[in-house]
Amino acid sequence: MASASSSVRESTVADALNTASFSPFHLKAMWAASMGFFTSAYDLFIIGTALVLIKAEWHLSASEVGLIGSISLIATFVGAYFFGILADKLGRKKVYGLEAILMTIGALLSAVAPNVTVLLIARVILGLGIGGDYPMSAVLMSEYANAKSRGRMVSLVFSAQAIGLVMGPVVALTLLAAGMDHDTAWRLMLGLGALPAMAVIYIRRTLPESPRWLARVKGDSATAERQLASFSLGTAVANKSDKIVKQPLSKYWLTLLGTAGSWFMFDYAYYGNTISTPMVMHHLAPHADVIQSTALSLIVFAVAAVPGYFLAAFTIDRVGHKTLQMLGFFMMGLMFLLIGAFPILTQSIAVFLVLYGLSYFFAEYGPNTTTFVLAGEVFPVNLRTTGHGLSAGTAKVGAFLGALVFPILLAKFGLHGTLMVTFFFALAGLLLTAFCLKEPSGRTLEDISGEDNVVPGPGSQPVHV
């Protein structure tokens, strides 16, 4: 007869996490992470509306408008790279929360900026924090989650961006409709972005270290077990040591091309489009004032974009993470092609809004969500925040180019020519996804990255519990 101890299935920390049930801790972690993405969406996209007011007050040139609208995105690129690499070396917990502090400082400084120079500095600080938030929040949620519902949990964190997208126009409309003077209005628009980031600084600093990182990178299985037991209420138990993982990035270049390349293509289209939406609406309805064009933007976000986020979160694990990304790229590209190739469609505001709205729906029900999710699950644990940070940072270079170039393209080639260019970016994203990435849905992080199928690096031995 087998002994009681031998009848218990051996389980590593990673095994226990992959099968752990959803707990109140996960809700706490999701809320702390979600506020970062609410903040980033609000701060990055409210600038489009604020710039309409700032441009008139400060008499900005087209190049100054483009630079203010895009500078935080290039800073996001730096922040994502820096925080991503740092978190793999020092641990997730030591870094988490610092990026929320930067977002708070950047938003507050934006609100009191006396001139273009100070506003640019504030937007750089803000961008550094936003960039750091991408790899930290995505990877922590991926590493806390179980294999079955990982896509849904990480997607729900990212779906807070939807609320930020809607809240920006709502705040702008409320302030403008109240008759507030434009100088005070844009300062409040930018300053309010500090509140959600400020609210989660403390809770982020108190979240536990990722047990996967502790066990597989630092080699501290004992602490990893204690962390695991604390947030799973003792239901997830490890009784076997994890393999220490030290994989070189050079083994994952094709994967990085898939995550960073497809995200770059998407962000060019998405951020260029979204930050320039007030200008797009002006091309569509040139006689509309700032309140009317902001209201049209709000309709597109609320009716088309928001449902896409949440539908993605609740179907991603069934449809497939890669599959959903390809579907979204195809459909949003098709909408851009129809608008760009057939100018007659924009003669009707209703038809245009349907097509433009569908492009937003499939952006959210597709690559805007999945690029964030995929980059947090296809790299090994010792490179996970690095890989996500490199992907998110590269994507924000695309976002920077989109935000910088879109106003110029709109002025030179009009709405149709601009969206034809955007169609080719969507097509490139589809091809990179198809040929460079594998489907991770339903698989464990260790299986996806192949980290359990290799021999540990020199001097790396499993630490026995």
Number of C-alpha atoms within 10 A of each C-alpha: 4 6 7 7 8 8 9 9 10 14 16 21 27 27 20 21 23 22 16 20 17 14 12 12 15 17 13 14 19 22 17 24 30 25 25 32 25 24 27 28 23 28 28 25 22 26 23 25 25 22 20 17 19 19 14 12 11 12 11 16 11 13 13 15 21 24 18 23 25 31 23 29 32 23 25 33 27 26 29 34 26 20 28 31 22 18 25 21 16 13 19 25 18 13 19 26 28 17 27 30 19 22 33 24 21 29 28 20 23 28 22 16 15 10 10 17 11 14 19 22 18 24 31 26 25 34 32 27 31 31 30 35 30 31 33 28 27 28 29 27 23 23 23 27 24 24 22 18 22 26 30 21 25 29 30 22 26 29 25 25 25 22 20 25 26 24 20 26 28 15 17 23 20 13 19 17 10 10 10 12 11 17 15 13 23 24 20 20 23 25 20 19 29 25 15 21 28 19 15 19 20 13 15 21 16 11 19 19 20 20 26 28 27 23 26 26 24 19 22 21 29 18 15 24 24 16 19 27 18 14 17 21 13 13 15 20 20 24 16 18 22 26 24 27 25 19 19 11 15 8 10 17 12 15 22 22 18 26 31 26 24 31 29 29 28 30 29 25 28 24 24 24 22 23 26 25 23 23 24 20 22 18 16 18 14 11 11 14 11 19 18 16 23 23 18 19 22 21 16 21 23 18 15 23 25 23 19 24 27 21 18 29 25 16 16 26 21 16 13 17 25 24 19 22 29 23 17 27 29 21 21 29 26 18 23 25 20 19 23 22 14 11 13 12 16 19 10 10 12 11 14 19 20 14 19 19 22 22 25 29 26 27 29 29 30 28 32 27 29 30 27 23 29 27 28 32 28 27 26 27 28 25 24 29 35 29 32 32 35 26 31 33 30 26 28 31 23 26 30 28 22 30 30 27 20 29 24 16 17 18 14 11 11 16 22 20 17 23 25 18 15 25 23 16 20 29 20 18 28 24 16 21 25 17 12 16 18 16 15 22 23 17 16 22 27 20 14 18 19 14 21 16 9 11 14 16 12 7 6 15 14 18 17 13 14
